[in-house]
Amino acid sequence: MSQELLIAASALAGLLVVAFTVLKGWQDWLALKTRELENGRRHGEIEGGAREGAARIELADLKERIRKLEAIASGVDL
């Protein structure tokens, strides 16, 4: 009886240590993601999470696509 109780108590203590470690890791991960989101808002991120330089490239790409679509619509071969 004494050995079984000791094994059960040890298993429970080990499970508690693992559970608290996982909980602490989860909380730290959430804090990290929260800081990343706050930094993103502060540094001027725009739609899609792109920064200004990437946003300019994306805008230029979209303008090029629009130009090509307008050329196709008007019947001009590129």
Secondary structure, DSSP 8 states (H G I E B T S, - for coil): -HHHHHHHHHHHHHHHHHHHHHHHHHHHHHHHHHHHHHHHHHTT--GGG--HHHHHHHHHHHHHHHHHHHHHHHT---
